[in-house]
């Protein structure tokens, strides 16, 4: 998928306090930080993740001051580049005393580490804020109408989707005004809309709203829960309604990829919220977790092999049809 300009490692700060209720935009920045810091060597030992109610100041500071594995990155002027990422999620659960203990570190953070606090609290009224330098705070309050339209417009441009503002506003309404849902809707439009064509109101209603494609996502759940007969009946219904086979397959592949990402996180951490975030699930995640917990790690390779085989068979069929018309 097309992506925006990457965050340069040289622009990464050694400390971030990400406040506000908009979890999706906070996690987007965290993903950018991960890519900038960890993509050079990909060493998982240079990344640590903690939950605020399971950690204390001493452990956080020890992790932040630990030297990165591998060679340090050095700029031309001998400045050390950040090569280690430490994340404290749900940091609002840290007691005030821990913030006081860390205030000395905040005044002179380790140059080779990026220490990120995800704070699910408004910046205003956050008591620990007086111990955290304002220059490192980033606030992610819910976007209002104009700001949400601007953000959505930039997101569409990032994905190279041509969509007029009035149609984009329809998408925003269909997505309930949630940046995560808006981004997911734009992703669907990118996958299923013909290149270089303007998105229409019908596209939004069918692809993002409560159109037939919602039923395609039901296929994944039916397959995972082994309701084979119902899944086949739904697939036949979709095909009878002239839903394109490759589009059905693309949606199913995306849904199974989300399950794969969520399953990896679930196996490593056993945390529902972290599993949903890893998969990009931002709304009600009860159905997703039900499907995820029915899967075993060994199921994923088998599913993907069958998806690849189906993709090859469908595309091979298209080639044969094309030759028949020549």
N, C-alpha and C positions, 0 to 999 in steps of 0.2 A: 504494500500500500504506500502511496506517496507520503512523505513525511516532511515536517517543517525543518527549517535550518537547525542543525544540531547545536546543543549547548556546548560551547568550547570549554575544555578543561581549565584553561587559564582564567575563565570568568567565574568558576565555582568558588564560593566563599567557604571559609572553614567552619561556619556556624549558621544554622537556620532555625528559626522558630516559626512554624507554619500554623497559624491560628485560624479560627473561623469554622463555619459549619459545612462548607462546600468540600466534601471529602474527595470528590472526583478530581477537581482541579489541583488539590494538594498532592494527590497521588501521581498526577501527570507530571508535576515538577519533580517528584521523587524519582519517577522513571527516567526523566532526563538526567538527573544527577547520577543515577546508577549507570546509565549508558556512558556518560562522560568520564566517570571515575574508574569504572571497573572493566570497560570494554578493551582497554589496552592489554591487560594480561589475563583478565577473566578469572583471577584467582579468588575462589569463594572465601578464602581465609582473610581476605581484605574487606569483608562485609560482615557486620554484626547487627542483629535485630533484637530489640528488647521490648517488652510490654511494661508500661509505666507502673502497674501494680505488682510487678514481679521482679523489680530491680531497684537499686538505690544509687545514690550519688557516687559512692566509692567504686561500684562496678562500672558505671558509665564513664567516669573519669579514667579508670584503668584501661578501658577499651579504647577511649579516645587518644590516650597517650601511647598505646602500643604501636610499635613500629610496623609498617606494612611489610608483608612478605614480598620477596623479590627485590629488584633494584628500584631505588627511588627515581622518580622522574625529575630531571633538573632542566631548567630553562637556560637560555644562552647567558643570562646574567647571574647564573648560579642559584637562582631562587628555586626552592623545592616546590614541585607541583603536588597537589593533593592526589594521593593514591590509595586512600582508605576511607570507607564509608561506615558510619555508625548511626543507626536509626533507633530512636525511642518512640514507639507508638503509644497512643493513649497517655501522653505525657502529663495530661491534666490530673492524672491520679498520683503523681509524685507529691509527697508532702512538702509543705513550704520550706521546712528545714533543709531538705535536699537542694532546693533551688538556691538557698543562702550559701550552702557549702560549695556549690558549683560556680557562684558568682565570680570568684577569683579567676577560675579557668576562662570564663566568658570574656574577661578583660584582655586576655592574651591567649586565644585558642591555639592549639597545636597546628602548625603550618601544613603538615602532611595529611591531616585528617579532616573530613567533612562530618560534623556532628549535627544531626537533624532531629528536631523534636516535632512530632505531629501532635498538635494540641487541639482537641475537639471542643474548643471554648472560644467565645468572642474575645478579641483582644481587649476591648474595653471592659473593665471590671475584673480582669484576670489578675489575681493578687500577686502571683509570681512575676508578673510583667515588670515590676520595679527592679528585679534582679537580673533581667535579661536585656542586653543592649538593644535599643530600638532599631539600630542600623541593620540588625540581623533578623528582624521580625518581618514576616510576610503575611498579610491578612487575606483570607479567602472567605469573605462574607458572601451570602447568596446574591447573585447578580439581579439587578432590577431590569425592567423592561428594555430600556435603551442599551444598557450594558450587556444584557443577555443576547440581544440581537447582534451587537458588534462582535461579541465573543463567537457566536454561532456563524457569523459571516466569515470570520477569520478561520474558524474550524473547517468550513466548507472550502475555503481557498486552500487551506493546508492539504485537503484531500483532493484538490483539483476538481471540485464539483461546481458546475454552473447552475446556480439557483437564484431566481429573483427574490427580493426581500419579502414580497407579499406571500410567496410560496414558502419561504424560510420561516415566516411567522406561523404558518399553518403547521409546519413541522414542530416548531417550539411548543405550540399548544398540544399537538398529538403526543409529544414527549413529556408533557406535564411540567415543562419549564426546568427540567433537570439536565445540567450539562452532560452528565454521564449518559442519559437516555438520548439526548440530542446527538452526541457523538456516535452512539450506537446506531441511531437512525441514519446518520450521514454515511456511516460505514456500509450499511445495507444498500443505500442508494449508489454508493461507489461500486459495490460488487455487482449489482443487478441492472444498473442503468447503462444504456449504450454510451460509449465514449463520445465526448464533445457535444452531447445533446443537453438542452436545458431540462431541468427537472420540472415536472408539471404537478398541478394539484392532484391529479389522478394517481401519479406516482407516489406522492406522499400518503394518500389514503390507502393505497394498496400495499405499499412496501413498509411504511412506518406505522400506519394506523392499524385498525382492527380488520385488515383484509385477509386474504387467503394465506398469506405467508406466515401469519401467526400459527396456522395449522401445520405448516411445515416444521416449526419448532416442536410441535407436539410429537412428531415422528421420532425424534431423538428419545424423548421420555418413554414412548411405547417400546422402542427397541431395547433400551436399557432395562426396563421392567419386564422384558421378555413377553410382552403382549403382542406376539407375532401376527396373529390373525387380524387384530384391530389395526396394527401398523400397515399391513398389506391392503386392507380395505381403505384406509385413509390415503395411501399412496395412489391407489387406483382412482379414487375420487379426484385427487389433485390433477392427475394426468388427464382424466376425462374433462376437467375444466380448463384444459390446455395450458396448465402450468408447465414451463419448460423443464425437461429432465435435468439439464446441467445446472439450472438455478436451484432446483430442489437439492441436488447433490452438494452444491456450494454452501448452501445454508446448513445442511447436515454436517459438513466438514467443519464449518466454523463452530457449530454447537459442540461437536465432539472435541475440538481443540480446547474450548473453554473448560470442558470437563477434565481434560488431560492436565491443563495448568492448575485447576483447582485440586485435582487428586494429588499432584506432586506436593503442593503446599500442605494439604491435609495430612499426607503421610509424614511430612517432616515436622509439622508444628502441632497438628491436632486442634487447630483453631479455626472455627467456622468463619469468622470475619476475615481472617487472613486468606483463607481458601477462596472466598468469594471475591475479594479484592484482586487476588492473583489472576482470577479468571475474567475480571472485568465485569462482574455482576454487581450492580449498584442498587437495585430496587429490592423487592420482596424476593428473598433467596431460599425460601423453604422448599420449593419444587426442585431447584438446582441442587441443594444439599441432599435431598432424598435420592435424586438420580446418582449423584457423586458417591454416596455411601453404598450404593448397590454395585458399584464397579470395583474390580480388582485391578492392580497395576498390569497384570498379564493380559487383561481384556483389550487395552488400548492398542498394542501392536496388531492384534487380530482385526480390530475394527478398522484401523487405518489401512491395512493391507487390502481389505475388501473395498474400502472407499477408492483407493488407487486403482484397483482392478475395474471397478465400476466406471470410474472416470475414463480409463483407457478404452473400455468397451463402448461407452457413449460417443467419445470422440472418434473412435474408429468407425462407428456406424455413420457419423456425420460425413466422414471422408468418403465412405462407400456411396452415400446418397449423392454427394457432390460429383463423384465420378460418373454416376448414372445419368446425371443431367448434362454432362459434357458431350 
